[in-house]
Structures are given as C-alpha cells and as structure tokens.
Amino acid sequence: MKKFFIAIMSVMLMSTLLYSADKSAKQYIADLDPAKDEAVIVTAADWCGKEKEKGAITSLTALCTDSREAVRLHAVMALGYIGKEDAVDALNKRLLTDESAEVRYAAVLATVRIGSKKSLEAWKEAKEKENDPFIKDFLVKMEEKARGK
C-alpha cells in the first residue's frame, strides 16, 4: 500500500510540474505582445530564448520590427538562441536594415548561431554598406570562414 501511495504521489507531482511548465511557456509567449510594456516583452523574449521555445518564433519575428530598440534587440537574440531556420529571413532583414548597430550585431551573431546558408548573401551585402567597424570586421571574418580561408 505504501508503494502504491508513493507511485500515485509521484505521478501527481510530475503532472503538476508538466502543467505548470506548459502554463509558463504560454504566459511568456502571450507576453510577447507588442502592446505590452517593454520590460515585460524583454523578459519574455529572454525566457523564450533561454528555454529555446520554438512556439515563440512567430511572435519574436514580428517583434523584430518593433519601434523600441530594446525589444528588437532581445527578439533577435532570442531567435538566435532558439536557432531555427524559420527566423533567418527576419534576422537577415534586421542585419541589412536596422538603424541600431547593437541590433545589427546581434543579428549577425544570431545568423551565425543558426548556421543557415541563406545568410551568406546577407553577410556580403551588409559588409558592403556597414559603417560600424566592429560589425564590418566580423562580417569579413565570417565570409572568409565560409569560404574556407
């Protein structure tokens, strides 16, 4: 009887933990709403990146065009941590068009982390028009590495 009770309690505990983890993911994804406060969105983006929450890719991709630099930066970083090919087009666009050097740099790092061949052309294009010396140097090195030098 004691073993049966322990087994039942273990199953209940595991069910509770799984349910609460799922609920947390849903709440964090819901917090990726552009109407929310910047700090809420940044926290949610960071959590989604840390947890590699694939269900957040669509929301994070949409946040890449947000008017707030911190939101774009954390959305780009989270997409890099999640590391899925689905995000590459949005990241390449940030690399090529974002006004913030920090966001562009994060986009380069995110595309490197994902490792998509789709980024090679974006790196070449960005290298030609980039005015930040650190980003330009990194792009040159990544292009050389991609060519096998």
C-alpha angles and dihedrals in degrees: 000000000000092000091049091052092049091049092050092047091049092052091048092049093049091048091051093049093049092047093049092048090052092047090051092052091050091049094049091048089049088053089062088081111129089222091065127093116281094242092052092050093046092050092048093047091050091050092048091050094047092049093041089233104190091188089069097059096097093049093044091049090053090050091057088082096047116131092234114087095210091053092050091046095052093042090053092047092048092051089052092051092048086052103200126150089230090078099050098093092052091046093049089051091052089049091053102038114021116116092212118084089205092057092045091050091048089050091054091050092047093051091048090052091050092046098209120166087218088076096061094081092044090052091052093048093045092048091058096052102029115118098184107094095210094052092044092051091049091049091051090051093047091050090051091048091049089053090050100248 
